[in-house]
Amino acid sequence: GEGSTTLRIRQAVRQSVPFPTILSGELGPGDARLFEFEVTQRETVFIEVDGATVDRFFVDDFDVYVEFDTYDLAPGTYEFLVSNFDGDESTTYTITPTAV
């Protein structure tokens, strides 16, 4: 078709944190934060994410989990990405990991 498309690519801010840690902050329109969870012992955890327009993705090596809440984590480093899919408004988020 005719017209133009604008593609906006941003590098997510990366933050390495021990696990479990409660994380919170603010995301601008289209912003993302990437957390590296350092897990030291095997455990099953429930991860709750609060935020009106927040998407999340959990990465375990090559597997990507979307909209999962409970994870069985072996010791290692995991990536957890949160993003604000609202292109107009900022939003706040809280990530709360809890052992099951």
Secondary structure, DSSP 8 states (H G I E B T S, - for coil): --S---------EEEEEESS--EEEEE-TT-EEEEEEEE-S-EEEEEEEE-TTEEEEEEETTEEEES--EEEE-SEEEEEEEEE--SS--EEEEEEEEE-
